[in-house]
Every structure is written in structure tokens, then in C-alpha cells.
């Protein structure tokens, strides 16, 4: 595996062990990379051109570097600038934002062709409306459809299904989860010095009914082939954590007796998810998350140290039967 990092200098660098390699320019040296996304075989970069707007670039790994296959300029309405980029199912979506506005525009490009002949088709544009500031965006393929996922500043995660780049609903809706996510314990293992010390229990009960997905302290979304990862900072005495959720085609209440999970109705645009794992982490600042393409876990790029923070790549392997792993 080769990892590429978008560093603080707004340039791409290969990650060699725990060290950043030399920068990899995307076009001219004056270009800056604003955001990146990948499907584990291709890397998409949202690039700002000095005084010339923005472009979307498709890059392929080649000889321990990156080869730019194609790029396309991004045309944004007056007052809008590209804020996020994400991809799934051969579709790349750029989220255009306007200061103080809760009406982002989504520009979606389809990648066609193979190898070095890949290119972006003409984009489709969708205007939508959200209820709060967007903090992070990810995309997930569910039942062969692309679901855009928005993390809002109040911790809510909402989804917007797309079909050929066009929205299938008027705006993002709540992601529905069952059972609900119990609040983690707000104590440290260091407090258990007496074997007779009472064992604390979660402060909230798990309910089996559908509830809207919301995670206090959530800072980032990332997706794997079938999973959604939510990075959450420590709040209210709870340690930082990563939540691993999986999309299901229909709510569990409608799949009793049906091991295959059923088929979602064609008119149903709601995204249903269930919690797989929660991982407690001791790293205060997570800069990025990448899923293992084989589905065995995920990787975190985090900052360690206080006086001189350094990047550290942490591998997390999925293990069954545990709900919170430190």
C-alpha cells in the first residue's frame, strides 16, 4: 500500500513510514490542493489555481508517485467556492459553498474510460438546502446508488441520494439508525483501583426503534466499501472515538425472517444504518481516515505530541465480538 497525505502546505506528499516524502505537484508549482478523495485505485484532487479558479484532477499511482490523467475546470456560481469533494460508484461530487448560506450546490462528474484514457463527463448540478453548517462530506454506494453524507456542525449526519448526479429528493434527510447508539462511559480505566469498585453502566439506554443519527463531537466522515466511519472528538468526559456503521437495505424491523435483508422500495430514499463497532482512541487530533480496501479495518492519520506535533499512521483491525476497543 502507498499512502498519500494532503499536508499543511496544501500539497500532496507520499507517506513513507511515519515520514512525509517530497511534495508531488499537481500541475504548476503555484497550485494548491484544497481537498482529496479516493476509491483506493484513483485519487481525485480539488485544486486551486493561482488567480485562475479551481480544477478537478484525476491521478493514478505510478512509480512511487502520482500521474495526472486528466483535469477539468470547475465553474461555480458567483459567491460560491468549492469546499468538499467525494467519490463513489464512478461519480465525483464537488460541494460548492457560499459564506453564510445553507444552500450548497452539488456538481457531480461521472468518470468514464479506462486507465490513462479516463476522463470526466459533463457534470450535473443540483442545488440543495441544509439546516446547519457542513463540517464533512462523504459518499457511499448503497444498492448501486450513490448516497452523499453530510456531517453538520450540530453532530447530525444526513444523506442525499443521487441518481446520475441528480438528487432523488428535495434535500438531505436524516440517516436512520437502529438500535440507537448508547452513550459511552465517562470514566477512565485508571479509576478502577479496587476490585469492589462498582462498574458503571451507560447513562442512556439503547432503543430498538429508528432514531436519527447524531454523534456529539463528530468532526469527520469517511467511507469504506460498505461502512461509514465517524470520527468524534472527546466531549462531556467521553474519550475520542471512531464509530463504524454499516448501511442496511431496509430497517431491521422489516427484515425479520429474511436473512437476505430484502430490497428497499424504489421510492424509498431513506438511508438506514446499524452500528458495528465503537473504537476508543487516545489520539487527540485525527487528520484523516482511510478504509482498508479489503474490509479488514481502517487507517488513521493522527498528530501526536504537543510541543512539536508529528504525523502518525495508526492501523485499526476489525475484530468481532467487541463494542469498544482502546
PyMOL commands that set and color helices and strands:
alter all, ss='L'
color gray80, all
select helices_A, chain A and resi 115-117+189-191+252-254
alter helices_A, ss='H'
color red, helices_A
select strands_A, chain A and resi 3-6+12-16+19-24+32-38+43-49+53-62+65-74+80-88+91-98+105-112+119-120+124-127+134-142+145-152+157-163+166-167+173-174+176-177+211-212+218-223+227-232+241-248+272-280+285-291+297-304+310-317+324-325
alter strands_A, ss='S'
color yellow, strands_A
deselect
rebuild
show_as cartoon
